[in-house]
């Protein structure tokens, strides 16, 4: 079963919010001895970014646009 446009847009926003949360967490921990946690967040950010890229390609094929029409989710 292929995801609908609505599902793709939802997933894009979900992963984008996850990226923003991880980035914000890293910024808060910069002055703390939490290098392992920050490195883990970096890998999460990269993984989510790849997923968002693939989802945007799917959205582009289905609709001709690569950005969701729904506004970004708040933190």
mmCIF file of the N, C-alpha and C atoms, coordinates in Angstrom:
data_MODEL
# 
_entry.id   MODEL 
# 
loop_
_atom_site.group_PDB 
_atom_site.id 
_atom_site.type_symbol 
_atom_site.label_atom_id 
_atom_site.label_alt_id 
_atom_site.label_comp_id 
_atom_site.label_asym_id 
_atom_site.label_entity_id 
_atom_site.label_seq_id 
_atom_site.pdbx_PDB_ins_code 
_atom_site.Cartn_x 
_atom_site.Cartn_y 
_atom_site.Cartn_z 
_atom_site.occupancy 
_atom_site.B_iso_or_equiv 
_atom_site.pdbx_formal_charge 
_atom_site.auth_seq_id 
_atom_site.auth_comp_id 
_atom_site.auth_asym_id 
_atom_site.auth_atom_id 
_atom_site.pdbx_PDB_model_num 
ATOM 1   N N  . UNK A 1 1  ? 0.840  -1.189 0.000  1.00 0.00 ? 1  UNK A N  1 
ATOM 2   C CA . UNK A 1 1  ? 0.000  0.000  0.000  1.00 0.00 ? 1  UNK A CA 1 
ATOM 3   C C  . UNK A 1 1  ? 0.879  1.246  0.000  1.00 0.00 ? 1  UNK A C  1 
ATOM 4   N N  . UNK A 1 2  ? 0.606  2.135  -0.913 1.00 0.00 ? 2  UNK A N  1 
ATOM 5   C CA . UNK A 1 2  ? 1.375  3.370  -0.999 1.00 0.00 ? 2  UNK A CA 1 
ATOM 6   C C  . UNK A 1 2  ? 0.738  4.435  -0.106 1.00 0.00 ? 2  UNK A C  1 
ATOM 7   N N  . UNK A 1 3  ? 1.572  5.223  0.559  1.00 0.00 ? 3  UNK A N  1 
ATOM 8   C CA . UNK A 1 3  ? 1.011  6.264  1.441  1.00 0.00 ? 3  UNK A CA 1 
ATOM 9   C C  . UNK A 1 3  ? 0.340  7.379  0.645  1.00 0.00 ? 3  UNK A C  1 
ATOM 10  N N  . UNK A 1 4  ? -0.688 7.955  1.233  1.00 0.00 ? 4  UNK A N  1 
ATOM 11  C CA . UNK A 1 4  ? -1.386 9.067  0.588  1.00 0.00 ? 4  UNK A CA 1 
ATOM 12  C C  . UNK A 1 4  ? -0.559 10.338 0.756  1.00 0.00 ? 4  UNK A C  1 
ATOM 13  N N  . UNK A 1 5  ? -0.952 11.377 0.039  1.00 0.00 ? 5  UNK A N  1 
ATOM 14  C CA . UNK A 1 5  ? -0.272 12.671 0.134  1.00 0.00 ? 5  UNK A CA 1 
ATOM 15  C C  . UNK A 1 5  ? -0.350 13.194 1.567  1.00 0.00 ? 5  UNK A C  1 
ATOM 16  N N  . UNK A 1 6  ? -1.507 13.031 2.174  1.00 0.00 ? 6  UNK A N  1 
ATOM 17  C CA . UNK A 1 6  ? -1.693 13.491 3.558  1.00 0.00 ? 6  UNK A CA 1 
ATOM 18  C C  . UNK A 1 6  ? -0.735 12.758 4.509  1.00 0.00 ? 6  UNK A C  1 
ATOM 19  N N  . UNK A 1 7  ? -0.574 11.455 4.312  1.00 0.00 ? 7  UNK A N  1 
ATOM 20  C CA . UNK A 1 7  ? 0.338  10.677 5.152  1.00 0.00 ? 7  UNK A CA 1 
ATOM 21  C C  . UNK A 1 7  ? 1.793  11.109 4.944  1.00 0.00 ? 7  UNK A C  1 
ATOM 22  N N  . UNK A 1 8  ? 2.167  11.349 3.703  1.00 0.00 ? 8  UNK A N  1 
ATOM 23  C CA . UNK A 1 8  ? 3.533  11.784 3.402  1.00 0.00 ? 8  UNK A CA 1 
ATOM 24  C C  . UNK A 1 8  ? 3.811  13.134 4.056  1.00 0.00 ? 8  UNK A C  1 
ATOM 25  N N  . UNK A 1 9  ? 2.868  14.069 3.928  1.00 0.00 ? 9  UNK A N  1 
ATOM 26  C CA . UNK A 1 9  ? 3.048  15.390 4.529  1.00 0.00 ? 9  UNK A CA 1 
ATOM 27  C C  . UNK A 1 9  ? 3.153  15.282 6.055  1.00 0.00 ? 9  UNK A C  1 
ATOM 28  N N  . UNK A 1 10 ? 2.347  14.426 6.654  1.00 0.00 ? 10 UNK A N  1 
ATOM 29  C CA . UNK A 1 10 ? 2.397  14.224 8.104  1.00 0.00 ? 10 UNK A CA 1 
ATOM 30  C C  . UNK A 1 10 ? 3.771  13.691 8.525  1.00 0.00 ? 10 UNK A C  1 
ATOM 31  N N  . UNK A 1 11 ? 4.260  12.689 7.794  1.00 0.00 ? 11 UNK A N  1 
ATOM 32  C CA . UNK A 1 11 ? 5.566  12.111 8.130  1.00 0.00 ? 11 UNK A CA 1 
ATOM 33  C C  . UNK A 1 11 ? 6.693  13.122 7.967  1.00 0.00 ? 11 UNK A C  1 
ATOM 34  N N  . UNK A 1 12 ? 6.623  13.939 6.918  1.00 0.00 ? 12 UNK A N  1 
ATOM 35  C CA . UNK A 1 12 ? 7.645  14.972 6.722  1.00 0.00 ? 12 UNK A CA 1 
ATOM 36  C C  . UNK A 1 12 ? 7.677  15.907 7.922  1.00 0.00 ? 12 UNK A C  1 
ATOM 37  N N  . UNK A 1 13 ? 6.517  16.396 8.340  1.00 0.00 ? 13 UNK A N  1 
ATOM 38  C CA . UNK A 1 13 ? 6.461  17.318 9.487  1.00 0.00 ? 13 UNK A CA 1 
ATOM 39  C C  . UNK A 1 13 ? 6.914  16.631 10.777 1.00 0.00 ? 13 UNK A C  1 
ATOM 40  N N  . UNK A 1 14 ? 6.574  15.352 10.940 1.00 0.00 ? 14 UNK A N  1 
ATOM 41  C CA . UNK A 1 14 ? 6.969  14.621 12.137 1.00 0.00 ? 14 UNK A CA 1 
ATOM 42  C C  . UNK A 1 14 ? 8.492  14.519 12.231 1.00 0.00 ? 14 UNK A C  1 
ATOM 43  N N  . UNK A 1 15 ? 9.132  14.129 11.131 1.00 0.00 ? 15 UNK A N  1 
ATOM 44  C CA . UNK A 1 15 ? 10.587 13.999 11.136 1.00 0.00 ? 15 UNK A CA 1 
ATOM 45  C C  . UNK A 1 15 ? 11.274 15.366 11.231 1.00 0.00 ? 15 UNK A C  1 
ATOM 46  N N  . UNK A 1 16 ? 10.724 16.378 10.594 1.00 0.00 ? 16 UNK A N  1 
ATOM 47  C CA . UNK A 1 16 ? 11.309 17.721 10.707 1.00 0.00 ? 16 UNK A CA 1 
ATOM 48  C C  . UNK A 1 16 ? 11.260 18.210 12.145 1.00 0.00 ? 16 UNK A C  1 
ATOM 49  N N  . UNK A 1 17 ? 10.170 17.936 12.847 1.00 0.00 ? 17 UNK A N  1 
ATOM 50  C CA . UNK A 1 17 ? 10.079 18.330 14.250 1.00 0.00 ? 17 UNK A CA 1 
ATOM 51  C C  . UNK A 1 17 ? 11.108 17.559 15.071 1.00 0.00 ? 17 UNK A C  1 
ATOM 52  N N  . UNK A 1 18 ? 11.284 16.290 14.777 1.00 0.00 ? 18 UNK A N  1 
ATOM 53  C CA . UNK A 1 18 ? 12.296 15.489 15.471 1.00 0.00 ? 18 UNK A CA 1 
ATOM 54  C C  . UNK A 1 18 ? 13.695 16.058 15.289 1.00 0.00 ? 18 UNK A C  1 
ATOM 55  N N  . UNK A 1 19 ? 13.981 16.528 14.082 1.00 0.00 ? 19 UNK A N  1 
ATOM 56  C CA . UNK A 1 19 ? 15.283 17.145 13.811 1.00 0.00 ? 19 UNK A CA 1 
ATOM 57  C C  . UNK A 1 19 ? 15.443 18.406 14.649 1.00 0.00 ? 19 UNK A C  1 
ATOM 58  N N  . UNK A 1 20 ? 14.401 19.250 14.687 1.00 0.00 ? 20 UNK A N  1 
ATOM 59  C CA . UNK A 1 20 ? 14.497 20.503 15.451 1.00 0.00 ? 20 UNK A CA 1 
ATOM 60  C C  . UNK A 1 20 ? 14.670 20.241 16.937 1.00 0.00 ? 20 UNK A C  1 
ATOM 61  N N  . UNK A 1 21 ? 13.993 19.223 17.457 1.00 0.00 ? 21 UNK A N  1 
ATOM 62  C CA . UNK A 1 21 ? 14.136 18.880 18.881 1.00 0.00 ? 21 UNK A CA 1 
ATOM 63  C C  . UNK A 1 21 ? 15.563 18.411 19.166 1.00 0.00 ? 21 UNK A C  1 
ATOM 64  N N  . UNK A 1 22 ? 16.116 17.575 18.305 1.00 0.00 ? 22 UNK A N  1 
ATOM 65  C CA . UNK A 1 22 ? 17.481 17.081 18.505 1.00 0.00 ? 22 UNK A CA 1 
ATOM 66  C C  . UNK A 1 22 ? 18.501 18.214 18.422 1.00 0.00 ? 22 UNK A C  1 
ATOM 67  N N  . UNK A 1 23 ? 18.315 19.125 17.485 1.00 0.00 ? 23 UNK A N  1 
ATOM 68  C CA . UNK A 1 23 ? 19.228 20.269 17.356 1.00 0.00 ? 23 UNK A CA 1 
ATOM 69  C C  . UNK A 1 23 ? 19.148 21.151 18.600 1.00 0.00 ? 23 UNK A C  1 
ATOM 70  N N  . UNK A 1 24 ? 17.938 21.419 19.059 1.00 0.00 ? 24 UNK A N  1 
ATOM 71  C CA . UNK A 1 24 ? 17.769 22.257 20.249 1.00 0.00 ? 24 UNK A CA 1 
ATOM 72  C C  . UNK A 1 24 ? 18.402 21.594 21.472 1.00 0.00 ? 24 UNK A C  1 
ATOM 73  N N  . UNK A 1 25 ? 18.234 20.280 21.607 1.00 0.00 ? 25 UNK A N  1 
ATOM 74  C CA . UNK A 1 25 ? 18.838 19.548 22.722 1.00 0.00 ? 25 UNK A CA 1 
ATOM 75  C C  . UNK A 1 25 ? 20.357 19.656 22.667 1.00 0.00 ? 25 UNK A C  1 
ATOM 76  N N  . UNK A 1 26 ? 20.924 19.502 21.480 1.00 0.00 ? 26 UNK A N  1 
ATOM 77  C CA . UNK A 1 26 ? 22.378 19.625 21.340 1.00 0.00 ? 26 UNK A CA 1 
ATOM 78  C C  . UNK A 1 26 ? 22.855 21.014 21.735 1.00 0.00 ? 26 UNK A C  1 
ATOM 79  N N  . UNK A 1 27 ? 22.125 22.051 21.342 1.00 0.00 ? 27 UNK A N  1 
ATOM 80  C CA . UNK A 1 27 ? 22.520 23.415 21.692 1.00 0.00 ? 27 UNK A CA 1 
ATOM 81  C C  . UNK A 1 27 ? 22.476 23.628 23.202 1.00 0.00 ? 27 UNK A C  1 
ATOM 82  N N  . UNK A 1 28 ? 21.502 23.034 23.862 1.00 0.00 ? 28 UNK A N  1 
ATOM 83  C CA . UNK A 1 28 ? 21.400 23.176 25.317 1.00 0.00 ? 28 UNK A CA 1 
ATOM 84  C C  . UNK A 1 28 ? 22.516 22.439 26.042 1.00 0.00 ? 28 UNK A C  1 
ATOM 85  N N  . UNK A 1 29 ? 23.047 21.376 25.427 1.00 0.00 ? 29 UNK A N  1 
ATOM 86  C CA . UNK A 1 29 ? 24.058 20.555 26.089 1.00 0.00 ? 29 UNK A CA 1 
ATOM 87  C C  . UNK A 1 29 ? 25.483 20.868 25.659 1.00 0.00 ? 29 UNK A C  1 
ATOM 88  N N  . UNK A 1 30 ? 25.683 21.905 24.854 1.00 0.00 ? 30 UNK A N  1 
ATOM 89  C CA . UNK A 1 30 ? 27.027 22.198 24.347 1.00 0.00 ? 30 UNK A CA 1 
ATOM 90  C C  . UNK A 1 30 ? 28.049 22.386 25.454 1.00 0.00 ? 30 UNK A C  1 
ATOM 91  N N  . UNK A 1 31 ? 27.665 23.006 26.546 1.00 0.00 ? 31 UNK A N  1 
ATOM 92  C CA . UNK A 1 31 ? 28.610 23.294 27.627 1.00 0.00 ? 31 UNK A CA 1 
ATOM 93  C C  . UNK A 1 31 ? 28.601 22.222 28.706 1.00 0.00 ? 31 UNK A C  1 
ATOM 94  N N  . UNK A 1 32 ? 27.958 21.110 28.454 1.00 0.00 ? 32 UNK A N  1 
ATOM 95  C CA . UNK A 1 32 ? 27.884 20.006 29.415 1.00 0.00 ? 32 UNK A CA 1 
ATOM 96  C C  . UNK A 1 32 ? 28.779 18.857 28.942 1.00 0.00 ? 32 UNK A C  1 
ATOM 97  N N  . UNK A 1 33 ? 29.193 17.999 29.859 1.00 0.00 ? 33 UNK A N  1 
ATOM 98  C CA . UNK A 1 33 ? 29.993 16.837 29.459 1.00 0.00 ? 33 UNK A CA 1 
ATOM 99  C C  . UNK A 1 33 ? 29.099 15.715 28.916 1.00 0.00 ? 33 UNK A C  1 
ATOM 100 N N  . UNK A 1 34 ? 28.492 15.958 27.792 1.00 0.00 ? 34 UNK A N  1 
ATOM 101 C CA . UNK A 1 34 ? 27.540 15.001 27.230 1.00 0.00 ? 34 UNK A CA 1 
ATOM 102 C C  . UNK A 1 34 ? 27.875 14.691 25.778 1.00 0.00 ? 34 UNK A C  1 
ATOM 103 N N  . UNK A 1 35 ? 29.140 14.470 25.482 1.00 0.00 ? 35 UNK A N  1 
ATOM 104 C CA . UNK A 1 35 ? 29.551 14.286 24.088 1.00 0.00 ? 35 UNK A CA 1 
ATOM 105 C C  . UNK A 1 35 ? 28.928 13.041 23.460 1.00 0.00 ? 35 UNK A C  1 
ATOM 106 N N  . UNK A 1 36 ? 28.752 11.972 24.227 1.00 0.00 ? 36 UNK A N  1 
ATOM 107 C CA . UNK A 1 36 ? 28.129 10.765 23.685 1.00 0.00 ? 36 UNK A CA 1 
ATOM 108 C C  . UNK A 1 36 ? 26.689 11.006 23.292 1.00 0.00 ? 36 UNK A C  1 
ATOM 109 N N  . UNK A 1 37 ? 25.974 11.736 24.129 1.00 0.00 ? 37 UNK A N  1 
ATOM 110 C CA . UNK A 1 37 ? 24.571 12.039 23.835 1.00 0.00 ? 37 UNK A CA 1 
ATOM 111 C C  . UNK A 1 37 ? 24.466 12.929 22.605 1.00 0.00 ? 37 UNK A C  1 
ATOM 112 N N  . UNK A 1 38 ? 25.347 13.924 22.513 1.00 0.00 ? 38 UNK A N  1 
ATOM 113 C CA . UNK A 1 38 ? 25.338 14.827 21.366 1.00 0.00 ? 38 UNK A CA 1 
ATOM 114 C C  . UNK A 1 38 ? 25.659 14.062 20.076 1.00 0.00 ? 38 UNK A C  1 
ATOM 115 N N  . UNK A 1 39 ? 26.630 13.149 20.146 1.00 0.00 ? 39 UNK A N  1 
ATOM 116 C CA . UNK A 1 39 ? 26.976 12.355 18.966 1.00 0.00 ? 39 UNK A CA 1 
ATOM 117 C C  . UNK A 1 39 ? 25.798 11.484 18.539 1.00 0.00 ? 39 UNK A C  1 
ATOM 118 N N  . UNK A 1 40 ? 25.080 10.919 19.502 1.00 0.00 ? 40 UNK A N  1 
ATOM 119 C CA . UNK A 1 40 ? 23.899 10.119 19.182 1.00 0.00 ? 40 UNK A CA 1 
ATOM 120 C C  . UNK A 1 40 ? 22.836 10.988 18.514 1.00 0.00 ? 40 UNK A C  1 
ATOM 121 N N  . UNK A 1 41 ? 22.633 12.188 19.033 1.00 0.00 ? 41 UNK A N  1 
ATOM 122 C CA . UNK A 1 41 ? 21.659 13.095 18.423 1.00 0.00 ? 41 UNK A CA 1 
ATOM 123 C C  . UNK A 1 41 ? 22.075 13.458 17.007 1.00 0.00 ? 41 UNK A C  1 
ATOM 124 N N  . UNK A 1 42 ? 23.367 13.625 16.765 1.00 0.00 ? 42 UNK A N  1 
ATOM 125 C CA . UNK A 1 42 ? 23.840 13.944 15.415 1.00 0.00 ? 42 UNK A CA 1 
ATOM 126 C C  . UNK A 1 42 ? 23.476 12.822 14.449 1.00 0.00 ? 42 UNK A C  1 
ATOM 127 N N  . UNK A 1 43 ? 23.627 11.580 14.885 1.00 0.00 ? 43 UNK A N  1 
ATOM 128 C CA . UNK A 1 43 ? 23.288 10.455 14.000 1.00 0.00 ? 43 UNK A CA 1 
ATOM 129 C C  . UNK A 1 43 ? 21.784 10.407 13.757 1.00 0.00 ? 43 UNK A C  1 
ATOM 130 N N  . UNK A 1 44 ? 20.984 10.755 14.775 1.00 0.00 ? 44 UNK A N  1 
ATOM 131 C CA . UNK A 1 44 ? 19.532 10.810 14.600 1.00 0.00 ? 44 UNK A CA 1 
ATOM 132 C C  . UNK A 1 44 ? 19.169 11.890 13.591 1.00 0.00 ? 44 UNK A C  1 
ATOM 133 N N  . UNK A 1 45 ? 19.805 13.054 13.714 1.00 0.00 ? 45 UNK A N  1 
ATOM 134 C CA . UNK A 1 45 ? 19.534 14.164 12.798 1.00 0.00 ? 45 UNK A CA 1 
ATOM 135 C C  . UNK A 1 45 ? 19.835 13.750 11.354 1.00 0.00 ? 45 UNK A C  1 
ATOM 136 N N  . UNK A 1 46 ? 20.977 13.111 11.136 1.00 0.00 ? 46 UNK A N  1 
ATOM 137 C CA . UNK A 1 46 ? 21.337 12.686 9.775  1.00 0.00 ? 46 UNK A CA 1 
ATOM 138 C C  . UNK A 1 46 ? 20.366 11.630 9.238  1.00 0.00 ? 46 UNK A C  1 
ATOM 139 N N  . UNK A 1 47 ? 19.984 10.688 10.080 1.00 0.00 ? 47 UNK A N  1 
ATOM 140 C CA . UNK A 1 47 ? 19.046 9.651  9.653  1.00 0.00 ? 47 UNK A CA 1 
ATOM 141 C C  . UNK A 1 47 ? 17.690 10.258 9.299  1.00 0.00 ? 47 UNK A C  1 
ATOM 142 N N  . UNK A 1 48 ? 17.202 11.149 10.148 1.00 0.00 ? 48 UNK A N  1 
ATOM 143 C CA . UNK A 1 48 ? 15.915 11.800 9.884  1.00 0.00 ? 48 UNK A CA 1 
ATOM 144 C C  . UNK A 1 48 ? 15.984 12.657 8.627  1.00 0.00 ? 48 UNK A C  1 
ATOM 145 N N  . UNK A 1 49 ? 17.106 13.322 8.410  1.00 0.00 ? 49 UNK A N  1 
ATOM 146 C CA . UNK A 1 49 ? 17.255 14.164 7.215  1.00 0.00 ? 49 UNK A CA 1 
ATOM 147 C C  . UNK A 1 49 ? 17.165 13.315 5.942  1.00 0.00 ? 49 UNK A C  1 
ATOM 148 N N  . UNK A 1 50 ? 17.756 12.125 5.977  1.00 0.00 ? 50 UNK A N  1 
ATOM 149 C CA . UNK A 1 50 ? 17.657 11.231 4.814  1.00 0.00 ? 50 UNK A CA 1 
ATOM 150 C C  . UNK A 1 50 ? 16.211 10.792 4.587  1.00 0.00 ? 50 UNK A C  1 
ATOM 151 N N  . UNK A 1 51 ? 15.503 10.493 5.668  1.00 0.00 ? 51 UNK A N  1 
ATOM 152 C CA . UNK A 1 51 ? 14.100 10.083 5.546  1.00 0.00 ? 51 UNK A CA 1 
ATOM 153 C C  . UNK A 1 51 ? 13.265 11.228 4.969  1.00 0.00 ? 51 UNK A C  1 
ATOM 154 N N  . UNK A 1 52 ? 13.489 12.453 5.462  1.00 0.00 ? 52 UNK A N  1 
ATOM 155 C CA . UNK A 1 52 ? 12.741 13.614 4.966  1.00 0.00 ? 52 UNK A CA 1 
ATOM 156 C C  . UNK A 1 52 ? 13.010 13.812 3.472  1.00 0.00 ? 52 UNK A C  1 
ATOM 157 N N  . UNK A 1 53 ? 14.251 13.639 3.067  1.00 0.00 ? 53 UNK A N  1 
ATOM 158 C CA . UNK A 1 53 ? 14.599 13.786 1.653  1.00 0.00 ? 53 UNK A CA 1 
ATOM 159 C C  . UNK A 1 53 ? 13.838 12.780 0.796  1.00 0.00 ? 53 UNK A C  1 
ATOM 160 N N  . UNK A 1 54 ? 13.790 11.531 1.231  1.00 0.00 ? 54 UNK A N  1 
ATOM 161 C CA . UNK A 1 54 ? 13.064 10.508 0.481  1.00 0.00 ? 54 UNK A CA 1 
ATOM 162 C C  . UNK A 1 54 ? 11.564 10.808 0.448  1.00 0.00 ? 54 UNK A C  1 
ATOM 163 N N  . UNK A 1 55 ? 11.013 11.247 1.574  1.00 0.00 ? 55 UNK A N  1 
ATOM 164 C CA . UNK A 1 55 ? 9.594  11.581 1.612  1.00 0.00 ? 55 UNK A CA 1 
ATOM 165 C C  . UNK A 1 55 ? 9.273  12.764 0.697  1.00 0.00 ? 55 UNK A C  1 
ATOM 166 N N  . UNK A 1 56 ? 10.169 13.739 0.658  1.00 0.00 ? 56 UNK A N  1 
ATOM 167 C CA . UNK A 1 56 ? 9.947  14.893 -0.222 1.00 0.00 ? 56 UNK A CA 1 
ATOM 168 C C  . UNK A 1 56 ? 10.010 14.484 -1.689 1.00 0.00 ? 56 UNK A C  1 
ATOM 169 N N  . UNK A 1 57 ? 10.863 13.520 -2.022 1.00 0.00 ? 57 UNK A N  1 
ATOM 170 C CA . UNK A 1 57 ? 10.911 13.008 -3.398 1.00 0.00 ? 57 UNK A CA 1 
ATOM 171 C C  . UNK A 1 57 ? 9.599  12.319 -3.755 1.00 0.00 ? 57 UNK A C  1 
ATOM 172 N N  . UNK A 1 58 ? 9.051  11.558 -2.798 1.00 0.00 ? 58 UNK A N  1 
ATOM 173 C CA . UNK A 1 58 ? 7.762  10.903 -3.025 1.00 0.00 ? 58 UNK A CA 1 
ATOM 174 C C  . UNK A 1 58 ? 6.657  11.935 -3.223 1.00 0.00 ? 58 UNK A C  1 
ATOM 175 N N  . UNK A 1 59 ? 6.677  12.981 -2.386 1.00 0.00 ? 59 UNK A N  1 
ATOM 176 C CA . UNK A 1 59 ? 5.668  14.038 -2.497 1.00 0.00 ? 59 UNK A CA 1 
ATOM 177 C C  . UNK A 1 59 ? 5.790  14.752 -3.837 1.00 0.00 ? 59 UNK A C  1 
ATOM 178 N N  . UNK A 1 60 ? 7.015  14.986 -4.277 1.00 0.00 ? 60 UNK A N  1 
ATOM 179 C CA . UNK A 1 60 ? 7.243  15.640 -5.565 1.00 0.00 ? 60 UNK A CA 1 
ATOM 180 C C  . UNK A 1 60 ? 6.674  14.805 -6.713 1.00 0.00 ? 60 UNK A C  1 
ATOM 181 N N  . UNK A 1 61 ? 6.878  13.495 -6.661 1.00 0.00 ? 61 UNK A N  1 
ATOM 182 C CA . UNK A 1 61 ? 6.347  12.630 -7.715 1.00 0.00 ? 61 UNK A CA 1 
ATOM 183 C C  . UNK A 1 61 ? 4.819  12.637 -7.738 1.00 0.00 ? 61 UNK A C  1 
ATOM 184 N N  . UNK A 1 62 ? 4.217  12.700 -6.564 1.00 0.00 ? 62 UNK A N  1 
ATOM 185 C CA . UNK A 1 62 ? 2.750  12.637 -6.492 1.00 0.00 ? 62 UNK A CA 1 
ATOM 186 C C  . UNK A 1 62 ? 2.077  13.966 -6.793 1.00 0.00 ? 62 UNK A C  1 
ATOM 187 N N  . UNK A 1 63 ? 2.692  15.087 -6.359 1.00 0.00 ? 63 UNK A N  1 
ATOM 188 C CA . UNK A 1 63 ? 1.993  16.377 -6.435 1.00 0.00 ? 63 UNK A CA 1 
ATOM 189 C C  . UNK A 1 63 ? 2.693  17.439 -7.266 1.00 0.00 ? 63 UNK A C  1 
ATOM 190 N N  . UNK A 1 64 ? 3.977  17.256 -7.551 1.00 0.00 ? 64 UNK A N  1 
ATOM 191 C CA . UNK A 1 64 ? 4.720  18.288 -8.268 1.00 0.00 ? 64 UNK A CA 1 
ATOM 192 C C  . UNK A 1 64 ? 5.312  19.338 -7.334 1.00 0.00 ? 64 UNK A C  1 
ATOM 193 N N  . UNK A 1 65 ? 5.132  19.158 -6.040 1.00 0.00 ? 65 UNK A N  1 
ATOM 194 C CA . UNK A 1 65 ? 5.744  20.061 -5.055 1.00 0.00 ? 65 UNK A CA 1 
ATOM 195 C C  . UNK A 1 65 ? 6.463  19.207 -4.017 1.00 0.00 ? 65 UNK A C  1 
ATOM 196 N N  . UNK A 1 66 ? 7.483  19.790 -3.397 1.00 0.00 ? 66 UNK A N  1 
ATOM 197 C CA . UNK A 1 66 ? 8.268  18.988 -2.455 1.00 0.00 ? 66 UNK A CA 1 
ATOM 198 C C  . UNK A 1 66 ? 8.098  19.441 -1.004 1.00 0.00 ? 66 UNK A C  1 
ATOM 199 N N  . UNK A 1 67 ? 7.291  20.432 -0.761 1.00 0.00 ? 67 UNK A N  1 
ATOM 200 C CA . UNK A 1 67 ? 7.053  20.901 0.600  1.00 0.00 ? 67 UNK A CA 1 
ATOM 201 C C  . UNK A 1 67 ? 5.600  20.667 0.987  1.00 0.00 ? 67 UNK A C  1 
ATOM 202 N N  . UNK A 1 68 ? 5.370  20.237 2.227  1.00 0.00 ? 68 UNK A N  1 
ATOM 203 C CA . UNK A 1 68 ? 3.996  20.053 2.680  1.00 0.00 ? 68 UNK A CA 1 
ATOM 204 C C  . UNK A 1 68 ? 3.246  21.381 2.732  1.00 0.00 ? 68 UNK A C  1 
ATOM 205 N N  . UNK A 1 69 ? 1.949  21.326 2.565  1.00 0.00 ? 69 UNK A N  1 
ATOM 206 C CA . UNK A 1 69 ? 1.139  22.532 2.652  1.00 0.00 ? 69 UNK A CA 1 
ATOM 207 C C  . UNK A 1 69 ? 0.783  22.868 4.088  1.00 0.00 ? 69 UNK A C  1 
ATOM 208 N N  . UNK A 1 70 ? 0.940  21.921 4.981  1.00 0.00 ? 70 UNK A N  1 
ATOM 209 C CA . UNK A 1 70 ? 0.651  22.182 6.396  1.00 0.00 ? 70 UNK A CA 1 
ATOM 210 C C  . UNK A 1 70 ? 1.802  22.964 7.013  1.00 0.00 ? 70 UNK A C  1 
ATOM 211 N N  . UNK A 1 71 ? 1.523  23.830 7.977  1.00 0.00 ? 71 UNK A N  1 
ATOM 212 C CA . UNK A 1 71 ? 2.605  24.600 8.601  1.00 0.00 ? 71 UNK A CA 1 
ATOM 213 C C  . UNK A 1 71 ? 3.479  23.700 9.480  1.00 0.00 ? 71 UNK A C  1 
ATOM 214 N N  . UNK A 1 72 ? 4.720  24.098 9.719  1.00 0.00 ? 72 UNK A N  1 
ATOM 215 C CA . UNK A 1 72 ? 5.601  23.316 10.600 1.00 0.00 ? 72 UNK A CA 1 
ATOM 216 C C  . UNK A 1 72 ? 4.998  23.204 12.005 1.00 0.00 ? 72 UNK A C  1 
ATOM 217 N N  . UNK A 1 73 ? 5.290  22.078 12.624 1.00 0.00 ? 73 UNK A N  1 
ATOM 218 C CA . UNK A 1 73 ? 4.796  21.859 13.975 1.00 0.00 ? 73 UNK A CA 1 
ATOM 219 C C  . UNK A 1 73 ? 5.620  22.666 14.972 1.00 0.00 ? 73 UNK A C  1 
ATOM 220 N N  . UNK A 1 74 ? 4.982  23.179 16.026 1.00 0.00 ? 74 UNK A N  1 
ATOM 221 C CA . UNK A 1 74 ? 5.738  23.911 17.048 1.00 0.00 ? 74 UNK A CA 1 
ATOM 222 C C  . UNK A 1 74 ? 6.582  22.974 17.894 1.00 0.00 ? 74 UNK A C  1 
ATOM 223 N N  . UNK A 1 75 ? 7.597  23.531 18.507 1.00 0.00 ? 75 UNK A N  1 
ATOM 224 C CA . UNK A 1 75 ? 8.418  22.722 19.421 1.00 0.00 ? 75 UNK A CA 1 
ATOM 225 C C  . UNK A 1 75 ? 7.710  22.589 20.684 1.00 0.00 ? 75 UNK A C  1 
# 
